[in-house]
């Protein structure tokens, strides 16, 4: 049972983390108009204007990034609306999804693709289905991406275009909309280029037409989220943990040793702690995995290394590349076996 929620005082950004976590999200008084999100939203509308598109999605704050079915708009996570909440998100998740301008724009273009598809009901068209597949295919719980496939564009992490025809559309639209993507050159000789040309032709066809759907519906708006920040992060950590890669004792003994001859060497757990940040950066770069999940693997490694009383064998220069390679292998193994859970 969660602690009793406290109404947010005006000075809530200056509260301690403990007191902040007891506040309900709906009581924080968050609005896009009062945040720094106005600038990227204006940029999004400029990009749509530059493409001569009449469509403009409506946007609201909620608990995460999403576009509901049948709604010509999308939601952005509430934590992007205030610097204190972005810091809190980073404390728990080690990163802020959409926390910098470039990442935010990628996500906004992606969600705009979903919203535009809803507005014009594009997935009902025969040519859309021929290009992206059957939209009626149920979303899977997990998907198994092919990292080297050239049939899909690359915009968001985890090869998200491969998860469902709707995501393939949204990712392709996002790349097409991005004025800096240079998609004709970037995807030259890729099968994905055919999809980009289709988007280009389709947008030229409908650019000045009014949307078929014009509702302003908002799903789970921030002012109705009565969950406390503490419960929000407890649930989020649980969901992210579903995809955490696993390791074996054999993986650890290939890196470290419990042999008494190394008892004067540095503890393996301490070594991992010292190099945690560097490992996370390298593994994230090569796997596109969330930092939180990589960090959880390292936390479990640290715990198990202490239980097994493991010590460093080689010099720092020899051990670090092997450690980074090991964690990268674990993440990629997860990718090729269980796949990634879909974030709906």
N, C-alpha and C positions, 0 to 999 in steps of 0.2 A: 504494500500500500504506500502510495506516495505521500510526502509531507504536505500539510495543509498549505494551499497557495496563499501568497501574500500579494496585495494590490501594489502595483508598481508606483513608487514615489517618483517625483520629478527628477530626482538626482540618481535614478537607477543606474546610469552608466558608471557611476563612481562606487557602486556597491562592491563588496568582496564577492569572489566567485561563489562562495557558499550561500550568501544571501540572494545573489542573482539567480541561482538555479531554482530557488523556491518561487520565483515569479512566473505567472502565466504569460504566455506569448501574447495573448489578446490584450493584456493590460499595458503593454509597452508603448502603445501609441505610435506604431510604425506606419510611415507613409512613403511611397515612392517620391512624392513631391518634396519631401523634407530630406531626401538622401542624395548621395552622389550617383544614384542610378539614372537620374535624369539625363546625364550626358551620354551614356551609351545608348539609351533609348532614343534620343534625338539622332544619334549616328545611325541607328537601325532605320529610322524613318527616312533619313537622307538617302541611305542606300536603296531603299525601296523606290524613292522618288527618282533616283538616278537611273533605275531600271524601268522608269515610267510605269510603275505598278500603282494602280489605284488603291489596292488593298492596304490597310493598316490594322495590325492586330491590337486588341486591347490587352492590357497587361495589369497584373495585380500581384500582391505579395501573398505567399502561402508558406507551406513547410518545405517545399522542394521545387525543382524545375519540373514542369509538366504541362501538357496541353490535353485537356479532357476531350473525349470523343464528342463531336457535334458542337464544339465551341470554337469560334474564330478568334481565339486569344490564348494567352498562356500565362502561367504563374512563375514567379521568381522566388527563391528562398528568402525568408525574412531576414536571415543573418547578414545578407548583403546590404541591408538598409541602414546599418549603423556600425561604426568602427569598433565599438566595444563588443558587439556580437560577432563581428568577424574575428576578433582576437579570441573569443570564447570558442568559436568553431575550430580555429587553428589549434587551440589547446587540446581539444578532444580528438580531432580528426587529423591533425598535423598538416592540413591544407584546407583551403577555402575554395570550394567548387565555384568557379566564376569570379574569384577574388581579384583578379587583375583584368585590365581592360580587354586584352586580346582574348583571354579565355571566356570572359563574359560575352563578348561579341560572337564567339563561336557558338555558344549555347543559345544566345538569342536568335541567331540566324536559323539554327536547327529547330527551335520551337516555333519560329515563324513559319517554317516549312510545314509543320503539322497544322498550324492554325489556318494557313492558306489552303491546304488540302481540304480541311473541314469546310471552309467558307465557300469553296467552289465545288465541293464534292468530287474532286478530281479522281479519286480511286474508283469511281463508278464508270469511268471511261474505259473503253476497250483497249485503246492504245496505251493507257497508263498500266493496265494489267499485263499487257504484252511486254512492257518495258521493265516493270518492277516485280511482277508476280501477283498472286492472288491476295488481296487485302484481307480476305476472310480467314486466312490461316491463323489459328490461335497463337497468341504470344507464348513462347515456351518459357518454362521456369528458368532454364539456363540455355546458353548457346555456345557452340564450339567454333570459334573463329579460325579462319585460315589467314595468318598474318601476311603471307606473301601473295595473296590473291590480288589480281589487278582488275577484277570485275567490280570493285567497289572503291569509292573515293575515301579519303582519309581526312576527317575533321575532328571528331571527338575521340578520346582514348578508347582502348579495348576493341577497336575495329567494329564500332557500334553499328555501322551500316549493314553488317552481316546478320544482325539479330532478327530482322523482320522486314518485309517489304515496305512498311510504313517508315521504318528507321532508315532504310536505304534511300527512300524518297527524301526524307528530311535532311539527311547528310548530303545528298547530291544537291539539293536546293541550297543548302548553306554554303557549299563550295561555289556554286554558280553565283550567289548573291554577293559573296565577298569580293570587293573591288580589287583586292591585292592578291587573289588566288592565281591569276594567270592560268586558268584551267585548261585552255586550249594547248598550251605548251607543256604544262605540268603533267597532263594525262594523255599526252600524245602517245599513240600505239598501245594504250590501255583499252580493254573492252569497256571500262567505265566511261570512256569518252562519249560513247553512244548515248548513255543516259544523260550526260550533261547537255548534249546537243538537243535531246528530247525536251529537257527542262527549258532550254533557251527558246525553242520553237513554241512550246506550250505557253510560256509567259508572254511571248510576242502576240499570241492569239488572244489571251484573256486580259492583257494588261489594263485595258480601259473599260472592262466590263464590271458591272456592280456584282458583289458577292451574292451567292444564292442564300447564304445564311448571314444574318446580321445581328444575332442576339449578343447581349453583353453579359452573359452568364459568367459567374465566378465560382469555381469549386474550391471549398475550404479556404476562404479568405482569411487573412491574418487576424482580423478583428473577431473571428469566431473560433480561433484555436485556443481552447481552454487548457491545453496541456501545459504543464510547467516546463521550463527549460531543462530541469533535471530529468524529467521523464522523457522528454524529447531525445536527449542524448543517450539515455539508457537504451531506448528502443533502437536508435540509429546504430549504436555500437553493436547491439545484438545482430541487426540485419547485416552489417558489414562483416561480422564474424563468420557468417555462413559461407563466405568464399575464401577464408584464410587457407593458404596452402599448408600442407603438413610435411614434416620431416621425420627421419628415423634416427635412431642412435648411431647407425652405420654412417649416416651423413656427417654426424659430429665427430666420430672417431677417425674420419678421413682428414679432418682439419686439425683436431687436437688429440691429446693423449692423456690417459690416466696412469701411465707408467711412472713408477717412483723416481726414475732417473730425471724426470722433468719437474720434480716437486718444487724446485727453486725458481722455475720459470713463472711468468705471469699467468694468472688465472684466465681461463678461456672466457669466462663471463665478463671479466673486467675488460678484456681485449675487445669483445663485441660492443660493450658499452662505449668505449672510447672511439670506435670507428662506426658507430651506428649511423650518424648523419651522412657520412660519405657513402656507406653501403646503400642507404635508402635512395640517395640521389642517383647512383649508378643503376640500381635495379629498376627504379621508376623510368629512367631514360630508355632502357632497353625493352621493358615489358609493358609500359603504360599502366601498370597496376597502381591502385590507390596507395598513398603513403601509409595510411592507417593499417592496411593489411600487411604491408611489408614490415612495419614496425612490430605488429603482433607476432609475426614469425620470429623476429629477433628477440622479442621478450620471452617467448617460449624456449628459444635456444639458450638464452642466458640462464633461465631457471633450470633447464635440463643439464647444462654444463656444470652447474654447481652441484646438482644431485649426483652426477657421475664423477665429480672432482677432476674435471678435465683441465689441462694446462696447455699453453702454447708450445708448439714443437719448434717451428722454424722462426726465422727472423721476421720482423714486421713486414719487410718488403715481400717475403715469400708467402706469408699467410693471408694478407689482405686480398690479393687478387683471387685466391682460392675461395675465400669467404664470400666475396661479391659474386663469383661465378656460381657457387653453391646455391645461394639464395635466388639468383636469377634462374637457375635450373629448376628449383622448386616451384617458382611461380609459373614458368613455362610448362612444367609438367602438369600443374593444375589446369592450365589453359587447355592443354591437349587431352585432358581426361574428363574432368568435370565441367569445364567451361566456366563462363561468367554468368552470375545471376542477372536477370533483366531488372532494371530499376524502373518500375512503372509509376 
